[in-house]
Amino acid sequence: MASFTTTAAQFGLPASTLTDNGAIYTIHHLSSHIIDPDKNYWRNQNKNPGRWPGNL
């Protein structure tokens, strides 16, 4: 905060500021999609998915 006030005193207050915490204070969901458990999301529908690491 000290660096902001020092810079504002030297150059003036900014016309606007960009913050990244809008989703926290406005309580908007970042994602609105719903995952359907009955839908197959594999791109190639003709081929079964391969073996995943950890699923030996």
PQR file with spaces between the fields and no chain letter, atoms N, CA, C, O and H, PARSE charges and radii, in Angstrom:
ATOM       1  N    MET     1       0.822   -1.189    0.000 -0.4000 1.5000
ATOM       2  CA   MET     1       0.000    0.000    0.000 -0.0000 2.0000
ATOM       3  C    MET     1       0.864    1.251    0.000  0.5500 1.7000
ATOM       4  O    MET     1       0.497    2.274   -0.578 -0.5500 1.4000
ATOM       5  N    ALA     2       1.999    1.159    0.645 -0.4000 1.5000
ATOM       6  CA   ALA     2       2.887    2.322    0.703 -0.0000 2.0000
ATOM       7  C    ALA     2       3.397    2.692   -0.684  0.5500 1.7000
ATOM       8  O    ALA     2       3.499    3.873   -1.015 -0.5500 1.4000
ATOM       9  H    ALA     2       2.298    0.328    1.114  0.4000 1.0000
ATOM      10  N    SER     3       3.718    1.683   -1.498 -0.4000 1.5000
ATOM      11  CA   SER     3       4.210    1.983   -2.849 -0.0000 2.0000
ATOM      12  C    SER     3       3.113    2.604   -3.710  0.5500 1.7000
ATOM      13  O    SER     3       3.399    3.444   -4.563 -0.5500 1.4000
ATOM      14  H    SER     3       3.635    0.723   -1.229  0.4000 1.0000
ATOM      15  N    PHE     4       1.866    2.201   -3.496 -0.4000 1.5000
ATOM      16  CA   PHE     4       0.762    2.785   -4.257 -0.0000 2.0000
ATOM      17  C    PHE     4       0.572    4.248   -3.893  0.5500 1.7000
ATOM      18  O    PHE     4       0.420    5.090   -4.778 -0.5500 1.4000
ATOM      19  H    PHE     4       1.633    1.518   -2.803  0.4000 1.0000
ATOM      20  N    THR     5       0.578    4.562   -2.603 -0.4000 1.5000
ATOM      21  CA   THR     5       0.379    5.954   -2.185 -0.0000 2.0000
ATOM      22  C    THR     5       1.554    6.834   -2.598  0.5500 1.7000
ATOM      23  O    THR     5       1.368    8.000   -2.944 -0.5500 1.4000
ATOM      24  H    THR     5       0.701    3.878   -1.884  0.4000 1.0000
ATOM      25  N    THR     6       2.756    6.279   -2.564 -0.4000 1.5000
ATOM      26  CA   THR     6       3.926    7.045   -3.006 -0.0000 2.0000
ATOM      27  C    THR     6       3.841    7.344   -4.498  0.5500 1.7000
ATOM      28  O    THR     6       4.104    8.468   -4.926 -0.5500 1.4000
ATOM      29  H    THR     6       2.907    5.331   -2.283  0.4000 1.0000
ATOM      30  N    THR     7       3.478    6.347   -5.282 -0.4000 1.5000
ATOM      31  CA   THR     7       3.350    6.528   -6.730 -0.0000 2.0000
ATOM      32  C    THR     7       2.190    7.454   -7.058  0.5500 1.7000
ATOM      33  O    THR     7       2.294    8.272   -7.972 -0.5500 1.4000
ATOM      34  H    THR     7       3.265    5.434   -4.935  0.4000 1.0000
ATOM      35  N    ALA     8       1.082    7.340   -6.325 -0.4000 1.5000
ATOM      36  CA   ALA     8      -0.070    8.217   -6.551 -0.0000 2.0000
ATOM      37  C    ALA     8       0.275    9.655   -6.216  0.5500 1.7000
ATOM      38  O    ALA     8      -0.198   10.575   -6.884 -0.5500 1.4000
ATOM      39  H    ALA     8       0.997    6.676   -5.583  0.4000 1.0000
ATOM      40  N    ALA     9       1.090    9.867   -5.194 -0.4000 1.5000
ATOM      41  CA   ALA     9       1.507   11.222   -4.849 -0.0000 2.0000
ATOM      42  C    ALA     9       2.405   11.811   -5.932  0.5500 1.7000
ATOM      43  O    ALA     9       2.376   13.016   -6.181 -0.5500 1.4000
ATOM      44  H    ALA     9       1.475    9.120   -4.652  0.4000 1.0000
ATOM      45  N    GLN    10       3.199   10.964   -6.573 -0.4000 1.5000
ATOM      46  CA   GLN    10       4.130   11.442   -7.596 -0.0000 2.0000
ATOM      47  C    GLN    10       3.446   11.648   -8.942  0.5500 1.7000
ATOM      48  O    GLN    10       3.690   12.652   -9.612 -0.5500 1.4000
ATOM      49  H    GLN    10       3.222    9.985   -6.371  0.4000 1.0000
ATOM      50  N    PHE    11       2.584   10.698   -9.350 -0.4000 1.5000
ATOM      51  CA   PHE    11       2.000   10.724  -10.690 -0.0000 2.0000
ATOM      52  C    PHE    11       0.506   11.017  -10.701  0.5500 1.7000
ATOM      53  O    PHE    11      -0.058   11.235  -11.773 -0.5500 1.4000
ATOM      54  H    PHE    11       2.386    9.882   -8.806  0.4000 1.0000
ATOM      55  N    GLY    12      -0.146   11.029   -9.558 -0.4000 1.5000
ATOM      56  CA   GLY    12      -1.585   11.228   -9.495 -0.0000 2.0000
ATOM      57  C    GLY    12      -2.312    9.893   -9.424  0.5500 1.7000
ATOM      58  O    GLY    12      -1.746    8.842   -9.724 -0.5500 1.4000
ATOM      59  H    GLY    12       0.313   10.852   -8.687  0.4000 1.0000
ATOM      60  N    LEU    13      -3.571    9.955   -9.024 -0.4000 1.5000
ATOM      61  CA   LEU    13      -4.365    8.733   -8.894 -0.0000 2.0000
ATOM      62  C    LEU    13      -4.718    8.179  -10.271  0.5500 1.7000
ATOM      63  O    LEU    13      -4.920    8.949  -11.209 -0.5500 1.4000
ATOM      64  H    LEU    13      -4.031   10.809   -8.780  0.4000 1.0000
ATOM      65  N    PRO    14      -4.795    6.858  -10.407 -0.5600 1.5000
ATOM      66  CA   PRO    14      -5.153    6.272  -11.706  0.2800 2.0000
ATOM      67  C    PRO    14      -6.625    6.512  -12.029  0.5500 1.7000
ATOM      68  O    PRO    14      -7.455    6.664  -11.133 -0.5500 1.4000
ATOM      69  N    ALA    15      -6.928    6.542  -13.308 -0.4000 1.5000
ATOM      70  CA   ALA    15      -8.313    6.722  -13.737 -0.0000 2.0000
ATOM      71  C    ALA    15      -9.143    5.494  -13.408  0.5500 1.7000
ATOM      72  O    ALA    15     -10.333    5.608  -13.117 -0.5500 1.4000
ATOM      73  H    ALA    15      -6.253    6.419  -14.036  0.4000 1.0000
ATOM      74  N    SER    16      -8.521    4.313  -13.454 -0.4000 1.5000
ATOM      75  CA   SER    16      -9.209    3.076  -13.096 -0.0000 2.0000
ATOM      76  C    SER    16      -8.168    2.065  -12.651  0.5500 1.7000
ATOM      77  O    SER    16      -6.978    2.212  -12.929 -0.5500 1.4000
ATOM      78  H    SER    16      -7.554    4.220  -13.691  0.4000 1.0000
ATOM      79  N    THR    17      -8.628    1.048  -11.963 -0.4000 1.5000
ATOM      80  CA   THR    17      -7.734   -0.026  -11.535 -0.0000 2.0000
ATOM      81  C    THR    17      -8.321   -1.356  -11.962  0.5500 1.7000
ATOM      82  O    THR    17      -9.540   -1.505  -12.045 -0.5500 1.4000
ATOM      83  H    THR    17      -9.595    0.929  -11.737  0.4000 1.0000
ATOM      84  N    LEU    18      -7.469   -2.309  -12.228 -0.4000 1.5000
ATOM      85  CA   LEU    18      -7.884   -3.648  -12.621 -0.0000 2.0000
ATOM      86  C    LEU    18      -7.591   -4.595  -11.470  0.5500 1.7000
ATOM      87  O    LEU    18      -6.442   -4.731  -11.048 -0.5500 1.4000
ATOM      88  H    LEU    18      -6.478   -2.188  -12.160  0.4000 1.0000
ATOM      89  N    THR    19      -8.615   -5.241  -10.967 -0.4000 1.5000
ATOM      90  CA   THR    19      -8.429   -6.204   -9.884 -0.0000 2.0000
ATOM      91  C    THR    19      -8.887   -7.576  -10.346  0.5500 1.7000
ATOM      92  O    THR    19      -9.624   -7.695  -11.324 -0.5500 1.4000
ATOM      93  H    THR    19      -9.548   -5.131  -11.310  0.4000 1.0000
ATOM      94  N    ASP    20      -8.455   -8.596   -9.650 -0.4000 1.5000
ATOM      95  CA   ASP    20      -8.748   -9.965  -10.044 -0.0000 2.0000
ATOM      96  C    ASP    20      -9.666  -10.680   -9.061  0.5500 1.7000
ATOM      97  O    ASP    20      -9.891  -11.881   -9.214 -0.5500 1.4000
ATOM      98  H    ASP    20      -7.856   -8.499   -8.855  0.4000 1.0000
ATOM      99  N    ASN    21     -10.195  -10.004   -8.075 -0.4000 1.5000
ATOM     100  CA   ASN    21     -10.996  -10.681   -7.066 -0.0000 2.0000
ATOM     101  C    ASN    21     -12.483  -10.379   -7.211  0.5500 1.7000
ATOM     102  O    ASN    21     -13.219  -10.452   -6.228 -0.5500 1.4000
ATOM     103  H    ASN    21     -10.012   -9.029   -7.950  0.4000 1.0000
ATOM     104  N    GLY    22     -12.933  -10.047   -8.397 -0.4000 1.5000
ATOM     105  CA   GLY    22     -14.340   -9.751   -8.604 -0.0000 2.0000
ATOM     106  C    GLY    22     -15.247  -10.941   -8.361  0.5500 1.7000
ATOM     107  O    GLY    22     -16.366  -10.774   -7.877 -0.5500 1.4000
ATOM     108  H    GLY    22     -12.334   -9.988   -9.196  0.4000 1.0000
ATOM     109  N    ALA    23     -14.790  -12.130   -8.685 -0.4000 1.5000
ATOM     110  CA   ALA    23     -15.615  -13.324   -8.483 -0.0000 2.0000
ATOM     111  C    ALA    23     -15.797  -13.626   -7.004  0.5500 1.7000
ATOM     112  O    ALA    23     -16.791  -14.241   -6.617 -0.5500 1.4000
ATOM     113  H    ALA    23     -13.881  -12.265   -9.078  0.4000 1.0000
ATOM     114  N    ILE    24     -14.866  -13.208   -6.184 -0.4000 1.5000
ATOM     115  CA   ILE    24     -14.979  -13.466   -4.747 -0.0000 2.0000
ATOM     116  C    ILE    24     -16.041  -12.575   -4.131  0.5500 1.7000
ATOM     117  O    ILE    24     -16.849  -13.035   -3.324 -0.5500 1.4000
ATOM     118  H    ILE    24     -14.059  -12.709   -6.498  0.4000 1.0000
ATOM     119  N    TYR    25     -16.046  -11.304   -4.504 -0.4000 1.5000
ATOM     120  CA   TYR    25     -16.956  -10.357   -3.875 -0.0000 2.0000
ATOM     121  C    TYR    25     -18.329  -10.327   -4.516  0.5500 1.7000
ATOM     122  O    TYR    25     -19.302   -9.968   -3.853 -0.5500 1.4000
ATOM     123  H    TYR    25     -15.389  -10.930   -5.159  0.4000 1.0000
ATOM     124  N    THR    26     -18.438  -10.692   -5.785 -0.4000 1.5000
ATOM     125  CA   THR    26     -19.741  -10.659   -6.442 -0.0000 2.0000
ATOM     126  C    THR    26     -20.438  -12.014   -6.415  0.5500 1.7000
ATOM     127  O    THR    26     -21.613  -12.106   -6.773 -0.5500 1.4000
ATOM     128  H    THR    26     -17.648  -10.983   -6.323  0.4000 1.0000
ATOM     129  N    ILE    27     -19.750  -13.046   -6.006 -0.4000 1.5000
ATOM     130  CA   ILE    27     -20.277  -14.409   -5.872 -0.0000 2.0000
ATOM     131  C    ILE    27     -20.837  -14.922   -7.199  0.5500 1.7000
ATOM     132  O    ILE    27     -21.862  -15.604   -7.211 -0.5500 1.4000
ATOM     133  H    ILE    27     -18.796  -12.971   -5.716  0.4000 1.0000
ATOM     134  N    HIS    28     -20.183  -14.606   -8.308 -0.4000 1.5000
ATOM     135  CA   HIS    28     -20.568  -15.158   -9.604 -0.0000 2.0000
ATOM     136  C    HIS    28     -19.818  -16.457   -9.823  0.5500 1.7000
ATOM     137  O    HIS    28     -18.668  -16.599   -9.409 -0.5500 1.4000
ATOM     138  H    HIS    28     -19.351  -14.052   -8.299  0.4000 1.0000
ATOM     139  N    HIS    29     -20.466  -17.392  -10.468 -0.4000 1.5000
ATOM     140  CA   HIS    29     -19.806  -18.643  -10.801 -0.0000 2.0000
ATOM     141  C    HIS    29     -18.907  -18.413  -12.008  0.5500 1.7000
ATOM     142  O    HIS    29     -19.303  -17.754  -12.969 -0.5500 1.4000
ATOM     143  H    HIS    29     -21.400  -17.276  -10.805  0.4000 1.0000
ATOM     144  N    LEU    30     -17.714  -18.951  -11.956 -0.4000 1.5000
ATOM     145  CA   LEU    30     -16.804  -18.810  -13.080 -0.0000 2.0000
ATOM     146  C    LEU    30     -17.178  -19.751  -14.214  0.5500 1.7000
ATOM     147  O    LEU    30     -16.801  -19.516  -15.362 -0.5500 1.4000
ATOM     148  H    LEU    30     -17.391  -19.486  -11.175  0.4000 1.0000
ATOM     149  N    SER    31     -17.906  -20.801  -13.910 -0.4000 1.5000
ATOM     150  CA   SER    31     -18.278  -21.774  -14.913 -0.0000 2.0000
ATOM     151  C    SER    31     -19.765  -22.057  -14.794  0.5500 1.7000
ATOM     152  O    SER    31     -20.289  -22.180  -13.687 -0.5500 1.4000
ATOM     153  H    SER    31     -18.212  -20.991  -12.977  0.4000 1.0000
ATOM     154  N    SER    32     -20.442  -22.160  -15.916 -0.4000 1.5000
ATOM     155  CA   SER    32     -21.878  -22.413  -15.872 -0.0000 2.0000
ATOM     156  C    SER    32     -22.252  -23.728  -16.550  0.5500 1.7000
ATOM     157  O    SER    32     -23.437  -24.025  -16.699 -0.5500 1.4000
ATOM     158  H    SER    32     -20.016  -22.061  -16.815  0.4000 1.0000
ATOM     159  N    HIS    33     -21.256  -24.524  -16.966 -0.4000 1.5000
ATOM     160  CA   HIS    33     -21.587  -25.778  -17.635 -0.0000 2.0000
ATOM     161  C    HIS    33     -21.867  -26.873  -16.602  0.5500 1.7000
ATOM     162  O    HIS    33     -21.356  -26.841  -15.482 -0.5500 1.4000
ATOM     163  H    HIS    33     -20.293  -24.282  -16.846  0.4000 1.0000
ATOM     164  N    ILE    34     -22.666  -27.811  -16.996 -0.4000 1.5000
ATOM     165  CA   ILE    34     -23.034  -28.937  -16.139 -0.0000 2.0000
ATOM     166  C    ILE    34     -22.513  -30.212  -16.796  0.5500 1.7000
ATOM     167  O    ILE    34     -22.739  -30.437  -17.984 -0.5500 1.4000
ATOM     168  H    ILE    34     -23.081  -27.837  -17.906  0.4000 1.0000
ATOM     169  N    ILE    35     -21.829  -31.029  -16.038 -0.4000 1.5000
ATOM     170  CA   ILE    35     -21.313  -32.288  -16.564 -0.0000 2.0000
ATOM     171  C    ILE    35     -22.401  -33.344  -16.455  0.5500 1.7000
ATOM     172  O    ILE    35     -22.899  -33.632  -15.367 -0.5500 1.4000
ATOM     173  H    ILE    35     -21.645  -30.845  -15.072  0.4000 1.0000
ATOM     174  N    ASP    36     -22.761  -33.912  -17.589 -0.4000 1.5000
ATOM     175  CA   ASP    36     -23.787  -34.945  -17.643 -0.0000 2.0000
ATOM     176  C    ASP    36     -23.122  -36.302  -17.436  0.5500 1.7000
ATOM     177  O    ASP    36     -22.309  -36.708  -18.267 -0.5500 1.4000
ATOM     178  H    ASP    36     -22.357  -33.678  -18.473  0.4000 1.0000
ATOM     179  N    PRO    37     -23.439  -37.017  -16.354 -0.5600 1.5000
ATOM     180  CA   PRO    37     -22.780  -38.303  -16.111  0.2800 2.0000
ATOM     181  C    PRO    37     -23.146  -39.373  -17.131  0.5500 1.7000
ATOM     182  O    PRO    37     -22.424  -40.362  -17.260 -0.5500 1.4000
ATOM     183  N    ASP    38     -24.237  -39.203  -17.854 -0.4000 1.5000
ATOM     184  CA   ASP    38     -24.656  -40.195  -18.837 -0.0000 2.0000
ATOM     185  C    ASP    38     -24.066  -39.942  -20.225  0.5500 1.7000
ATOM     186  O    ASP    38     -24.197  -40.786  -21.111 -0.5500 1.4000
ATOM     187  H    ASP    38     -24.823  -38.400  -17.749  0.4000 1.0000
ATOM     188  N    LYS    39     -23.419  -38.795  -20.426 -0.4000 1.5000
ATOM     189  CA   LYS    39     -22.860  -38.459  -21.731 -0.0000 2.0000
ATOM     190  C    LYS    39     -21.427  -38.964  -21.837  0.5500 1.7000
ATOM     191  O    LYS    39     -20.660  -38.896  -20.877 -0.5500 1.4000
ATOM     192  H    LYS    39     -23.312  -38.109  -19.706  0.4000 1.0000
ATOM     193  N    ASN    40     -21.077  -39.472  -23.018 -0.4000 1.5000
ATOM     194  CA   ASN    40     -19.721  -39.914  -23.288 -0.0000 2.0000
ATOM     195  C    ASN    40     -18.955  -38.729  -23.869  0.5500 1.7000
ATOM     196  O    ASN    40     -19.284  -38.249  -24.954 -0.5500 1.4000
ATOM     197  H    ASN    40     -21.701  -39.527  -23.797  0.4000 1.0000
ATOM     198  N    TYR    41     -17.940  -38.258  -23.156 -0.4000 1.5000
ATOM     199  CA   TYR    41     -17.203  -37.074  -23.574 -0.0000 2.0000
ATOM     200  C    TYR    41     -15.941  -37.387  -24.381  0.5500 1.7000
ATOM     201  O    TYR    41     -15.162  -36.478  -24.668 -0.5500 1.4000
ATOM     202  H    TYR    41     -17.673  -38.648  -22.275  0.4000 1.0000
ATOM     203  N    TRP    42     -15.724  -38.643  -24.750 -0.4000 1.5000
ATOM     204  CA   TRP    42     -14.552  -38.982  -25.547 -0.0000 2.0000
ATOM     205  C    TRP    42     -14.746  -38.477  -26.961  0.5500 1.7000
ATOM     206  O    TRP    42     -15.824  -38.631  -27.534 -0.5500 1.4000
ATOM     207  H    TRP    42     -16.357  -39.382  -24.516  0.4000 1.0000
ATOM     208  N    ARG    43     -13.700  -37.870  -27.536 -0.4000 1.5000
ATOM     209  CA   ARG    43     -13.802  -37.306  -28.884 -0.0000 2.0000
ATOM     210  C    ARG    43     -13.994  -38.389  -29.933  0.5500 1.7000
ATOM     211  O    ARG    43     -14.833  -38.252  -30.823 -0.5500 1.4000
ATOM     212  H    ARG    43     -12.824  -37.745  -27.070  0.4000 1.0000
ATOM     213  N    ASN    44     -13.224  -39.460  -29.832 -0.4000 1.5000
ATOM     214  CA   ASN    44     -13.335  -40.556  -30.782 -0.0000 2.0000
ATOM     215  C    ASN    44     -14.307  -41.577  -30.194  0.5500 1.7000
ATOM     216  O    ASN    44     -13.933  -42.365  -29.326 -0.5500 1.4000
ATOM     217  H    ASN    44     -12.542  -39.571  -29.109  0.4000 1.0000
ATOM     218  N    GLN    45     -15.533  -41.564  -30.658 -0.4000 1.5000
ATOM     219  CA   GLN    45     -16.562  -42.435  -30.106 -0.0000 2.0000
ATOM     220  C    GLN    45     -16.368  -43.893  -30.509  0.5500 1.7000
ATOM     221  O    GLN    45     -16.950  -44.784  -29.889 -0.5500 1.4000
ATOM     222  H    GLN    45     -15.837  -40.923  -31.363  0.4000 1.0000
ATOM     223  N    ASN    46     -15.550  -44.155  -31.550 -0.4000 1.5000
ATOM     224  CA   ASN    46     -15.362  -45.517  -32.032 -0.0000 2.0000
ATOM     225  C    ASN    46     -14.247  -46.257  -31.315  0.5500 1.7000
ATOM     226  O    ASN    46     -14.087  -47.461  -31.515 -0.5500 1.4000
ATOM     227  H    ASN    46     -15.077  -43.431  -32.053  0.4000 1.0000
ATOM     228  N    LYS    47     -13.487  -45.584  -30.500 -0.4000 1.5000
ATOM     229  CA   LYS    47     -12.334  -46.190  -29.854 -0.0000 2.0000
ATOM     230  C    LYS    47     -12.459  -46.044  -28.340  0.5500 1.7000
ATOM     231  O    LYS    47     -12.751  -44.958  -27.840 -0.5500 1.4000
ATOM     232  H    LYS    47     -13.618  -44.606  -30.337  0.4000 1.0000
ATOM     233  N    ASN    48     -12.239  -47.138  -27.611 -0.4000 1.5000
ATOM     234  CA   ASN    48     -12.283  -47.069  -26.155 -0.0000 2.0000
ATOM     235  C    ASN    48     -11.099  -46.265  -25.635  0.5500 1.7000
ATOM     236  O    ASN    48     -10.030  -46.274  -26.245 -0.5500 1.4000
ATOM     237  H    ASN    48     -12.002  -48.021  -28.017  0.4000 1.0000
ATOM     238  N    PRO    49     -11.278  -45.572  -24.517 -0.5600 1.5000
ATOM     239  CA   PRO    49     -10.156  -44.816  -23.963  0.2800 2.0000
ATOM     240  C    PRO    49      -9.023  -45.740  -23.544  0.5500 1.7000
ATOM     241  O    PRO    49      -9.256  -46.877  -23.133 -0.5500 1.4000
ATOM     242  N    GLY    50      -7.801  -45.245  -23.651 -0.4000 1.5000
ATOM     243  CA   GLY    50      -6.626  -46.038  -23.309 -0.0000 2.0000
ATOM     244  C    GLY    50      -6.423  -46.152  -21.812  0.5500 1.7000
ATOM     245  O    GLY    50      -7.221  -45.651  -21.019 -0.5500 1.4000
ATOM     246  H    GLY    50      -7.612  -44.322  -23.985  0.4000 1.0000
ATOM     247  N    ARG    51      -5.345  -46.817  -21.440 -0.4000 1.5000
ATOM     248  CA   ARG    51      -5.021  -47.009  -20.034 -0.0000 2.0000
ATOM     249  C    ARG    51      -4.437  -45.719  -19.472  0.5500 1.7000
ATOM     250  O    ARG    51      -3.524  -45.142  -20.062 -0.5500 1.4000
ATOM     251  H    ARG    51      -4.697  -47.223  -22.085  0.4000 1.0000
ATOM     252  N    TRP    52      -4.955  -45.267  -18.345 -0.4000 1.5000
ATOM     253  CA   TRP    52      -4.484  -44.050  -17.695 -0.0000 2.0000
ATOM     254  C    TRP    52      -3.398  -44.401  -16.690  0.5500 1.7000
ATOM     255  O    TRP    52      -3.434  -45.486  -16.110 -0.5500 1.4000
ATOM     256  H    TRP    52      -5.697  -45.735  -17.866  0.4000 1.0000
ATOM     257  N    PRO    53      -2.438  -43.516  -16.467 -0.5600 1.5000
ATOM     258  CA   PRO    53      -1.424  -43.760  -15.434  0.2800 2.0000
ATOM     259  C    PRO    53      -2.087  -43.913  -14.068  0.5500 1.7000
ATOM     260  O    PRO    53      -2.954  -43.119  -13.705 -0.5500 1.4000
ATOM     261  N    GLY    54      -1.693  -44.901  -13.335 -0.4000 1.5000
ATOM     262  CA   GLY    54      -2.281  -45.154  -12.022 -0.0000 2.0000
ATOM     263  C    GLY    54      -3.395  -46.182  -12.057  0.5500 1.7000
ATOM     264  O    GLY    54      -3.748  -46.732  -11.014 -0.5500 1.4000
ATOM     265  H    GLY    54      -0.989  -45.546  -13.630  0.4000 1.0000
ATOM     266  N    ASN    55      -3.957  -46.458  -13.218 -0.4000 1.5000
ATOM     267  CA   ASN    55      -5.018  -47.461  -13.361 -0.0000 2.0000
ATOM     268  C    ASN    55      -4.439  -48.692  -14.049  0.5500 1.7000
ATOM     269  O    ASN    55      -4.797  -49.000  -15.186 -0.5500 1.4000
ATOM     270  H    ASN    55      -3.670  -46.011  -14.065  0.4000 1.0000
ATOM     271  N    LEU    56      -3.564  -49.376  -13.373 -0.4000 1.5000
ATOM     272  CA   LEU    56      -2.895  -50.518  -14.010 -0.0000 2.0000
ATOM     273  C    LEU    56      -3.714  -51.760  -13.954  0.5500 1.7000
ATOM     274  O    LEU    56      -3.287  -52.805  -14.446 -0.5500 1.4000
ATOM     275  H    LEU    56      -3.273  -49.125  -12.450  0.4000 1.0000
